[in-house]
Amino acid sequence: MSANGTESPDYSILAEFKGTIARPRTSVLYHACLFLIAGTMLALPVIYLAMVGLLAWITYHHAVYDWAPIMRFGGFAGGGRVLIVKFIVYAIPLFAGIVVLFFMFKPLLAKPARQAQPLAMNPADNPLLYAFISKICDIVGAPAPNRIDMDCRLNASASFRRGFRSMTGNDLVLTIGLPLVANLSTRELAGIIAHEFGHFTQGAGMRLSYLIRSINFWFARVAYQRDAWDQALENWANREQDFRVLMIVWSVQIAVWFSRLILKTLMLIGHIFAGFMLRQMEYDADAYQIQAVGSETFEITHRKLATLDAAVTQTYKLVKVQWEKSRQLPDNLSELIRQTHENLPPGILQKIDDTLGLHRTSLFDSHPSAADRIRRGRMAGAPGIFHDDRPASSLFASFEHPARFVTLLHYAEDHGIPITDKNLLRVESTQPESVRGYSTASKSVADEYFLGVLPLLMPLQIAPPVPSVNYEADITELNQLSTGLQQIAGQLAPMTGQYEEASLELLQARAALRLLEAGAPIQPEAFGLAEATVPSAQAAESEATDTRAALRHSLREISTALSRRLQLALAIRLSDKGESGPNFVPPERVHELVAEVNRAADDYAKQEQAGEALAVFDRVAAMKSEGETPALSRALEAQKQMMHSLVNDPPAETVNAVPQPGVRLARQLNHLSQGDLASLQQNHAHWFSNYQKSLDQLAEIALGAEKISL
């Protein structure tokens, strides 16, 4: 299928479904337990209503019958002050009862949180997608959905289209998160869809579980959700100075806390009763997924979902930082998450994979843990009936269009952000060079020329080239060097990944150190640390620094060979027998490029420090998503001061160096504002862009010489 959707859909994928799925059997006891649990869940809201009614009766009884006994108690001895005390004794319970009654009754009228309206797909626009899902429903034995929606979540779900109003029929809607589609194969996506519709093969069970989940969700929402009334009560308590009024407010807060405690207790009871049955239903649905795609793919999918969850978390932190800096957002979250996932360091991926089996299902979980599910999948040992591994996005006529549109819906309706063209950053649908900037690029000419280990060789210092004096001998040596280096290129490939991983660990350690020194709490695993202490962060920083130095040192012989290869190539291009014609490069330009690269090498260390400082600042600033604290503000200010020292201390001898403009700003600064940071970031990116261009041009000239020598 073409990207623009002009070609006919490739329905041959439907022929890859070979076989049928056996429907898992459920016992009479299973259904009896399901009805019993559903009845228990229905009883919990009734119990809550009874408690509201009891509180209303107690408040009414106090208001009507306790006034006279309180006022008559002790007679009129003591005068007006005693009367005031008696009135307070009467008024506080009455006021607290009314307020708590309001706060307990309020959840019964609470409206669901506003959510983005998913994008409903048109069958005429994506016929293959509908045919694919219909085929899965056929092999599972479930009714096909009446509508397919797309949203921005890393999830898929099948549900009743109109809620309770659709429970009497088969009016279903399938909602697919486009980040899933962007990251999964058709085989993995087929398994997830088979799981979702596996729930609907048990008509009564699915309806009862829908009821159970709805009650569970209601309890969770009203127990934890806060509104303007809750905020007003809290603000009142913070502003009030009169001790007598504070006594009343505190009494109300205690009573409201108690009402929330009742809700949370009922919610936990509901989770305990419903959790076991809901987990069993998940295992039943897993059986359909395992039979559809096989035990191996079932396990691969759950492991991938764990790493995707980490990618989503990282992506949203980066997006939040970008929004706070420039009020710009990526226009395709699904693609950006895919890029982030593909660029997760091997160490993080390995850590997630290693710890996945350590998670256990708790008493309150409605879903089994990934480890428990994987164990069941292995026990099944199913080969699966569908084995097509093309990208899931190939099921769409043009996946990019709904992905971008759903992203805009997510911003506008989930977050209430009005989006215009100037707020959007283009995310190209190719692998990124830098996720941070939402940019994409293929490997540069210089990267390829230096066998992919250019980051470990920089900065390059090149001896001024001179024309070849022994042309034939130089060509022979160049051919031998080039051939030998290409033969070991595969052995060098892992070193760049190790270097990049060590660089990430270094930045993580420095960010953690900045936060810890400022007194900010951190989760050590989020920064790759053994523990959240300053010595641990310092040790991690030292280890990463040593790793990078060791990798650089291990390339010293390769570096010498690469430098000799470049020197020979430039000498050949400068000789009288060099290439002529439209691709001819004047000797003056060769010398100019070499001079630019050498001048830039003098400023490279400062530029590298600036880049690392900016990256650390971004990592620290990403902690704002968890709430800004004085300690976090101190950490950010300390990092700004460190960058400020870089800005105000440029090397005197490199003021006119090329590439420009370096890490300097146009003026001496006493404090870095947001605008200054943005300028520093742009200057830094511009410097490296120019540096890369100079290296690329030299590499192209050198490659031209190698073509001459062949």
Order of alpha helices (4+ residues) and beta strands (2+ residues): alpha-alpha-alpha-beta-alpha-beta-beta-beta-alpha-alpha-alpha-alpha-alpha-alpha-beta-alpha-alpha-alpha-alpha-beta-beta-beta-alpha-alpha-alpha-alpha-alpha-alpha-alpha-alpha-alpha
